Structures are given as C-alpha cells and as structure tokens.
Amino acid sequence: SPGTLLLLLLSLPDMSAEKIAPKATDAASDAASQRKTLMPFIVISISYLLFTMTDGGVRMIVLLHAYNQGFTAMEVAIMFTLYELAGVVTNIAAGMLGDRWGIRWTLNAGLSLQIAGLGMLFGWDTSWDKLSAIVFVTLAQMLCGIAKDLTKLGGKTVTKLVTPDAQQTRLFKLVSLLTGWKNALKGVGYFMGAALLDSHPLYGYYIALAVMVGLVLLAFPWALFGLDKNLGTAKKKPAKLRQILLNPNYNLNMLSLARCFLFGSRDLWFEVPLPFFLRDSVHGLGLPRSVVGAFLAAYIILYGMMQSYTPQLVIGPLGQTPPNKFVAMVWAFMLVPITIGIGAATTFSPAFLERDVNGMLGALIGGIVVFALVFAVNSSVHSYLVVRYAAGDKVATDVGFYYMANAMGRLIGTLTSGALYSYAAPNPTLGFAACMWASSCFCFVSGAVVYFAKDDAAGFVCGPLRCGLAEEGKADRGAGS
C-alpha cells in the first residue's frame, strides 16, 4: 500500500554519494543490514494495522448492538469500563513483559486475547437480563482491552528501535505515519462493524464478529514467524513495578499527565454520547446504524490521515519540526475554543433547541471536522514526544507508562461521559452539551500541564514568530530538520 511504501522510504538511512561504499561487497552488506533493520518494522506494522481494524470494529459492534437492546449511555459506558481499566494495568505490565521477553511475546499474546474476547462475545444472549449482559460483555471487553495494549506496545516501540537517536525529524515522520494509518484503519473497522451488523436481520451480529476474528487470524503468521524473540528486550536489568510507577523521567511524567487529559477530552463526547445522540430519534438525529458507523469512521479516518501528514502539512511549514513542549501546549489550547463552540451551539442554537435535523447535522459535522484536524496534530506531536523522551534502553517500559496514562484518561472520559449524558441534564441534547463543556476544560488542563516539561532549548516557533529561541536551539532545530 502507499502507506507501507512511505514507511519504508522514511526508514531508509541517508545514502549520499560520500556514504556509498566503493566496494560491491560493502554495498551488499549495507543492503542486508537495511533489510534486517526494516523487517521487524514491516512485520509489526502489518500485524498492528490488521489488529487495529478489529479494535475499531468490535467497539461499534458492542455499542450499536447494546443500543438496539435498550441499554442506556451509562450502562454502555460501564461495559467499556474494564476495557479502559485493563489498559491502565496492561500498559505497565506490557512494558515490563516487553523488557523481559521481547515484543514478539507481547504481540502474539495480544492477538490471542483478542480472539478470546471476540469468541466470548459470540455467547452474548439477548434474552439475558441487563445485569447479566453488562457483566458478561464487560468481561469480554476486558480481554479486548488487554489485547489492544499488548499489541499497541509493539507498534509504538518499534519506531524507536529502528531509528537512530540523531534522526529526530525522521523519527517524527515515522511515528506520525504509522499512528495515522493505524487510526485510519481503525476508522475502516468502525464502518465495517456497523455495516456488518446490518448485513443480516438475524445473524448480522455473528457475521460481524466472525469477520473480526478472520482479520486477527491474518495477522498471526507475521507475528509468529517474522520477529526475533529478543527484539525490544532491555539491555540493562528490567525495571521493577515500583520503578515504573515512580518513574524518574520528569518529562515523560509531564507528557503522560497531559496525555491523560488530552484523550479524556475526546472520550468525554466521542465514544458513547456521540453515537447515542446520532441514533436518538427523539432528541438527536435518528440516523440508522450503518450511517452512524460511517459518521464515526469518517472522523477516525480523517483524524488518522491528518496524523500521517502532520509533519509535511502543518508542523514542517510552520517551522515546528521536530516539535517540543511549546508546540504541544499551543495545539492543545487550540482545542478549547472548538469544544466551547460545539458546546455553545448545542446549548443555545435554535437548530438543537427545536430539533432541526439538518441544522444539527451541519453544526456537528463542521465542529467535529475542525476538532478532528486539530486533535490529530496534538496526537501526532504527543506520539513523537513520548518516543523522544523515552529512555532508549527501556523504551518498552517508558512507552507502556505513557499509554497507561492514555488509558486512564480514556477511562475517566468514558465514565464521565456516560454520567453526564444520562444524568446531568433534563434531555440528551443538553447532556451532550455538558460533555462538550467538560471536554473544553480537559483540553485546557492538557495544554497547561505540558508547559511544565523541561524542553525549553528550541523555544517556540510558528512561521516567522520565534519566542525564547536560544542559539543552540536554533542549531539543533536546523540539524534536525
């Protein structure tokens, strides 16, 4: 695919005339070395991207199937509680396991647990009472949550392992591209899950789950046979749990806390309230399941594609490559007026107060598209900064700690969104507005927290505007770009 080709090109080292070896044997040796370096990246990328489609698909399958069974937003949020909570625990455990046993082990364990979780969902009986169904689905989602974070560890750490420390701009592009394609394919999974549910009136749910299982099985051969068992293991003694939780990496701690609020801000309205509002035929838009899936998929794909090309389209032209804490802070603050605007429109606009479906749809599309584009830049910058701040000899542990904070933010956002949407207002429209107001607060806190990272040398650059740019910072920026 074009994405894979770009990933390969970005990973290749500079081959200027001065560096080309004069002897054919040296050239052959260099080519073999390049292939050996690239192979783990290719294998993990394929497995990770296939898995990601199932991660998006199963979320849509569970959410829309539960909506059809009459579950409330809060009840569905509870179903995803262990999925997100598992991420908090698993990211720490995955980092420790990756340090000890390597990325191949964590990747294959993740794929196996995804099949177990999907297999468990086949047993969801619609005749059960609500409590039994919530407990059962929550446990199945817990397995899927563990699987996601075990698998994600490989996708996030391999970019650091195959990129020299001196090539920070190339690392930024590589991380952005892989993360962007991951989210784009997750969007495809969202659409597939919703569309497959409508493929048959009686068996659509089972057909959708079967397709997801098939995609995971496609990823297995690559993960089983294409990786060295020592890839990603720590060169020094692996960290203990206490060392991870009390991480001495100050910049990573600040970035992790900012990430918690950043992704909490999105899940405060996206994961549960938005699909419920789109489906609601009394106060919301009353859209069919397949259209809701397409709407959410379009957001994820747009977000993913923007992530992929953030270095070329946004950060590069603004002179912010490679980005630092000031770039992360400013882009987080840019989300605040967007979420305030959507919240104000939902609260005060005649289109929402009088349920003008076309007006509501136009306002939501406009606001959410702008949010997706700016949020994608934020996510791309964060994804780069975590691999930059991570210690090279224990990258799996540091990345795991960071994504633990990510999962904590999503957990807080998901649970809070269910409560706000269900109970904070007299109707779902104002409940959705409450979610957007809360989101704006989270965006502000995310930007404020990252400011305290110790990453000041390059100052802030935005086109011709330069603030606090030290001479050595200029030199570093010029060398890296």
C-alpha positions in Angstrom: 0.0 0.0 0.0 1.1 3.6 -0.3 1.4 3.9 3.5 3.7 0.9 3.7 5.9 2.3 0.8 6.2 5.6 2.6 7.1 3.9 5.8 9.9 2.0 4.1 11.2 5.1 2.4 11.2 7.1 5.7 13.1 4.3 7.4 16.0 4.2 5.0 19.1 6.0 6.0 20.6 8.8 4.0 22.6 7.5 1.0 24.6 10.5 -0.2 27.5 10.0 -2.6 30.0 10.3 0.1 28.5 7.5 2.1 28.2 4.9 -0.7 30.8 2.2 -0.2 33.2 1.8 -3.1 33.1 -2.0 -2.9 30.2 -4.2 -4.1 30.6 -6.4 -1.0 30.1 -3.4 1.2 27.0 -2.3 -0.7 25.6 -5.8 -0.4 26.4 -5.8 3.3 24.6 -2.5 3.8 21.6 -3.7 1.9 21.4 -6.8 4.1 21.7 -4.7 7.2 18.9 -2.4 6.0 16.6 -5.4 5.4 17.4 -6.8 8.8 16.6 -3.4 10.4 13.4 -2.9 8.4 11.9 -6.4 8.8 10.7 -6.0 12.4 9.1 -2.7 11.5 7.3 -4.2 8.5 6.1 -7.3 10.4 4.9 -5.4 13.4 3.2 -2.8 11.3 1.2 -5.4 9.3 0.1 -7.2 12.5 -0.7 -4.0 14.3 -2.7 -2.4 11.5 -4.8 -5.6 10.9 -5.5 -5.8 14.6 -6.5 -2.1 14.7 -9.3 -2.8 12.3 -10.8 -5.3 14.7 -10.3 -3.0 17.6 -12.5 -0.3 16.0 -14.9 -2.9 14.6 -15.7 -4.6 18.0 -16.3 -1.3 19.6 -19.0 -0.4 17.1 -20.5 -4.0 17.2 -20.9 -3.9 21.0 -22.1 -0.3 21.2 -24.7 -0.4 18.5 -25.9 -3.9 19.4 -26.3 -2.7 23.0 -28.2 0.4 21.8 -30.6 -1.8 19.9 -31.2 -3.9 23.1 -32.2 -0.8 25.0 -29.2 -0.1 27.2 -28.6 3.4 28.3 -25.5 5.5 27.7 -24.3 5.0 31.3 -24.8 1.2 31.0 -22.8 1.1 27.8 -20.1 3.2 29.4 -19.9 0.6 32.2 -19.5 -2.1 29.5 -16.3 -0.3 28.4 -15.0 0.3 31.9 -12.8 -2.8 32.1 -11.7 -2.3 28.5 -10.2 1.0 29.5 -9.2 0.0 33.0 -7.4 -3.0 31.6 -5.4 -0.5 29.5 -4.2 1.2 32.7 -2.8 -2.1 34.2 -1.8 -3.7 30.9 0.4 -0.9 29.7 2.5 -1.2 32.8 2.6 -5.0 32.6 3.2 -5.0 28.9 6.2 -2.7 29.3 7.7 -4.9 31.9 7.0 -8.1 29.9 8.4 -6.5 26.7 11.6 -5.6 28.6 11.9 -9.2 29.8 10.6 -11.4 27.0 10.5 -9.1 23.9 7.9 -7.6 21.6 7.2 -10.9 19.8 5.8 -12.3 23.0 3.6 -9.3 23.8 2.3 -9.1 20.2 1.3 -12.7 20.0 -0.3 -12.6 23.5 -2.3 -9.6 22.4 -3.6 -11.3 19.2 -4.5 -14.4 21.1 -6.5 -12.5 23.7 -8.3 -10.6 21.0 -9.6 -13.8 19.6 -10.6 -14.9 23.1 -12.5 -11.7 23.7 -14.3 -11.9 20.3 -15.1 -15.5 20.9 -16.7 -14.7 24.2 -18.9 -12.1 22.6 -20.5 -14.8 20.4 -22.1 -16.0 23.7 -24.0 -12.8 24.4 -27.6 -13.9 24.7 -30.2 -11.1 24.1 -32.6 -12.9 26.4 -30.4 -12.2 29.5 -31.4 -9.6 32.0 -29.4 -6.3 31.8 -27.2 -7.0 34.8 -26.0 -10.4 33.4 -25.4 -8.9 30.0 -23.4 -6.0 31.3 -21.2 -8.2 33.4 -20.6 -10.7 30.6 -19.9 -8.0 27.9 -17.7 -6.1 30.3 -15.5 -9.1 30.9 -15.3 -9.8 27.2 -14.3 -6.2 26.6 -11.7 -6.5 29.3 -9.9 -9.2 27.2 -10.1 -7.0 24.2 -8.7 -4.1 26.2 -5.7 -6.2 27.4 -5.2 -7.4 23.8 -5.2 -3.8 22.4 -2.5 -2.6 24.7 -0.3 -5.6 24.4 -0.4 -5.3 20.6 0.0 -1.5 20.7 3.2 -1.8 22.6 5.0 -3.3 19.6 3.6 -0.7 17.1 4.8 2.2 19.3 8.2 0.9 20.3 9.5 -0.5 17.0 9.8 3.0 15.5 12.2 4.0 18.3 14.2 0.7 17.9 14.7 1.2 14.1 15.5 4.9 14.1 18.9 6.3 15.1 18.8 8.8 18.0 20.3 11.6 15.8 17.5 11.4 13.2 14.7 13.0 15.3 12.9 14.5 12.3 12.8 11.2 10.6 11.5 9.6 13.8 8.7 12.2 14.0 7.6 11.4 10.4 7.8 7.6 11.0 5.7 7.8 14.2 3.2 10.1 12.6 2.7 7.9 9.6 2.3 4.7 11.4 0.0 6.2 14.0 -2.0 7.9 11.3 -2.5 4.8 9.2 -3.4 2.9 12.4 -6.2 5.3 13.1 -7.4 5.4 9.5 -7.7 1.6 9.5 -9.5 1.8 12.9 -12.0 4.0 11.2 -12.4 1.4 8.5 -13.1 -1.1 11.3 -15.7 1.2 12.8 -17.5 1.3 9.4 -17.1 -2.5 8.9 -18.5 -3.3 12.3 -21.6 -1.1 11.9 -22.2 -2.2 8.3 -21.8 -5.9 9.0 -24.4 -5.6 11.8 -26.9 -4.6 9.2 -25.8 -7.4 6.7 -28.5 -9.8 8.0 -31.5 -9.1 10.2 -30.9 -12.2 12.4 -27.2 -13.1 12.1 -25.6 -9.7 11.4 -24.1 -9.6 14.9 -22.4 -13.0 14.4 -21.2 -12.3 10.9 -19.6 -9.1 12.1 -17.8 -10.9 14.9 -16.6 -13.7 12.5 -15.1 -11.2 10.1 -13.2 -9.6 13.0 -11.8 -13.0 14.1 -10.7 -13.6 10.5 -8.7 -10.3 10.4 -6.9 -11.3 13.6 -6.0 -14.7 12.2 -4.5 -12.9 9.1 -2.1 -11.1 11.5 -0.9 -14.2 13.3 1.6 -15.6 10.8 3.5 -12.3 10.6 3.8 -12.1 14.4 4.7 -15.7 15.0 7.4 -16.2 12.4 8.7 -12.8 11.4 10.3 -11.5 14.6 13.3 -12.2 16.7 12.5 -13.2 20.2 14.9 -10.7 21.7 13.5 -7.7 19.9 12.7 -4.9 22.4 14.2 -6.6 25.5 16.0 -4.3 27.9 19.8 -4.2 27.6 20.0 -3.5 31.3 18.2 -5.1 34.2 14.4 -4.7 33.5 12.6 -2.2 35.7 10.6 -3.2 38.7 7.0 -2.2 39.2 7.9 0.4 41.8 10.5 2.0 39.5 7.9 2.2 36.7 5.1 3.8 38.8 7.6 6.2 40.4 9.2 7.0 37.0 12.2 9.3 37.4 11.8 10.6 33.8 10.3 14.0 34.6 9.5 15.0 31.0 7.7 11.7 30.4 5.7 12.2 33.6 4.5 15.6 32.5 3.7 14.4 29.0 1.8 11.4 30.4 -0.4 13.6 32.6 -1.1 15.9 29.6 -2.0 12.9 27.5 -4.4 11.7 30.2 -6.4 14.9 29.9 -6.0 15.2 26.1 -7.6 11.8 25.4 -10.1 12.2 28.2 -11.2 15.4 26.4 -12.1 13.4 23.3 -13.7 10.4 25.0 -15.9 12.8 27.1 -18.1 13.1 24.0 -17.0 10.8 21.2 -17.1 7.1 22.3 -20.6 6.9 23.9 -22.5 10.3 23.8 -22.0 11.0 20.1 -23.2 7.6 18.7 -26.1 7.7 21.1 -27.1 11.2 20.1 -26.8 10.3 16.4 -29.1 7.3 16.9 -31.6 9.1 19.2 -34.8 9.6 17.1 -36.5 11.8 19.7 -33.9 14.4 20.6 -31.0 13.6 18.3 -30.6 12.9 14.6 -32.2 9.4 14.4 -29.7 8.0 12.0 -29.6 4.3 11.1 -26.7 2.1 12.5 -24.8 1.9 9.2 -24.8 5.7 8.9 -23.7 6.2 12.5 -20.8 3.8 11.8 -19.9 5.7 8.6 -20.0 9.0 10.5 -17.7 7.8 13.2 -15.5 6.1 10.7 -15.2 9.3 8.7 -14.0 11.1 11.8 -11.4 8.4 12.6 -10.1 8.2 9.0 -9.9 12.0 8.7 -8.1 12.1 12.0 -5.7 9.3 11.0 -4.8 10.8 7.6 -4.2 14.2 9.2 -1.9 12.5 11.7 0.0 10.8 8.9 0.8 14.0 7.1 1.1 16.4 10.1 4.9 16.7 9.7 4.6 17.7 6.0 1.3 19.7 6.0 1.4 21.5 9.4 4.4 21.2 11.6 7.0 21.4 8.9 5.7 24.5 7.1 5.3 26.3 10.5 8.9 25.5 11.3 8.0 23.4 14.3 10.0 20.3 13.3 10.9 18.5 15.5 8.2 19.6 17.9 8.8 20.4 21.6 6.6 21.1 24.6 5.6 24.6 23.3 4.2 23.1 20.2 2.2 20.5 22.2 0.9 23.3 24.6 -0.3 25.6 21.8 -2.1 22.9 19.8 -3.8 21.7 23.0 -5.0 25.2 23.7 -6.4 25.4 20.2 -8.9 22.7 21.0 -10.5 24.8 23.8 -12.4 27.3 21.5 -13.5 24.4 19.3 -15.1 22.4 22.1 -16.6 25.6 23.6 -18.1 26.4 20.2 -19.7 23.0 19.8 -21.0 23.1 23.4 -22.5 26.6 22.9 -24.2 25.6 19.7 -25.7 22.5 21.3 -26.9 24.5 24.3 -28.2 27.7 22.7 -28.6 27.1 18.9 -32.2 27.1 17.7 -31.3 24.1 15.5 -30.7 22.0 18.6 -33.4 23.5 20.7 -36.1 23.0 18.0 -34.6 19.7 16.7 -33.8 20.9 13.1 -32.0 17.7 12.0 -30.3 19.3 9.0 -29.1 22.2 11.1 -27.8 19.9 13.9 -26.1 17.7 11.4 -24.4 20.7 9.7 -23.2 22.1 13.0 -21.9 18.8 14.3 -20.1 18.0 11.1 -18.4 21.4 10.9 -17.4 21.4 14.6 -16.2 17.8 14.7 -14.2 18.1 11.5 -12.3 21.0 12.8 -11.8 19.2 16.1 -10.5 16.1 14.3 -7.9 18.0 12.3 -6.6 19.9 15.4 -6.7 16.9 17.6 -4.8 14.9 15.0 -1.9 17.4 15.2 -2.0 17.1 19.0 -1.9 13.3 18.9 0.9 13.3 16.3 3.0 15.6 18.4 2.4 13.6 21.6 3.2 10.3 19.8 6.5 11.7 18.7 7.4 13.3 22.1 6.9 10.1 24.0 9.4 8.1 21.9 11.8 11.1 22.1 11.5 11.4 25.9 11.6 7.6 26.4 14.9 6.1 27.6 16.5 4.2 24.7 17.4 1.1 26.8 14.0 0.7 28.4 11.7 2.2 25.7 9.0 -0.5 26.1 8.7 0.3 29.8 8.5 4.1 29.3 6.1 3.8 26.4 3.9 1.5 28.5 3.9 4.0 31.3 2.8 6.8 28.9 0.0 4.8 27.4 -1.1 3.8 30.9 -1.9 7.5 31.4 -3.6 7.5 28.0 -5.8 4.6 29.1 -6.6 6.4 32.4 -7.7 9.5 30.5 -10.0 7.4 28.3 -11.4 5.6 31.3 -12.2 8.9 33.1 -13.6 10.3 29.9 -15.8 7.3 29.1 -17.3 7.0 32.6 -17.8 10.7 33.0 -19.4 11.0 29.6 -22.0 8.3 30.4 -22.9 10.0 33.7 -23.1 13.5 32.1 -25.1 12.3 29.1 -27.5 10.3 31.2 -28.0 12.4 34.3 -26.5 15.9 34.0 -29.4 17.4 32.1 -33.1 17.0 31.5 -32.7 15.8 28.0 -29.9 14.1 25.8 -29.3 17.3 23.8 -28.2 19.2 26.9 -26.5 16.1 28.2 -24.4 16.1 25.0 -23.7 19.8 25.5 -22.5 19.1 29.1 -20.0 16.6 27.7 -18.6 19.2 25.3 -18.2 21.8 28.1 -16.3 19.3 30.3 -14.2 18.5 27.2 -13.1 22.1 26.9 -11.8 22.1 30.5 -9.8 18.9 29.9 -8.2 20.5 26.8 -7.1 23.5 28.7 -5.6 21.4 31.5 -3.7 19.2 29.0 -2.0 22.3 27.5 -1.2 23.8 30.9 0.4 20.6 32.2 2.7 20.0 29.3 4.1 23.5 29.7 6.0 22.3 32.8 8.1 19.8 30.9 11.8 20.7 30.8 12.1 21.0 27.0 12.9 24.7 26.5 16.0 24.8 24.4 14.4 25.3 21.0 11.8 27.8 22.2 8.5 28.3 20.3 8.4 28.7 16.6 5.3 29.4 14.4 6.3 30.5 11.0 8.1 33.9 11.4 7.2 34.1 15.1 10.0 33.0 17.4 10.0 33.1 21.2 12.8 32.1 23.5 14.9 30.5 20.7 18.4 30.1 22.1 21.3 30.0 19.7 22.0 26.3 20.5 18.3 25.7 20.0 18.5 27.2 16.5 21.4 24.9 15.7 19.6 21.9 17.0 16.5 22.7 15.0 18.4 23.2 11.9 20.3 20.0 12.3 17.2 18.0 12.9 15.1 19.3 10.1 
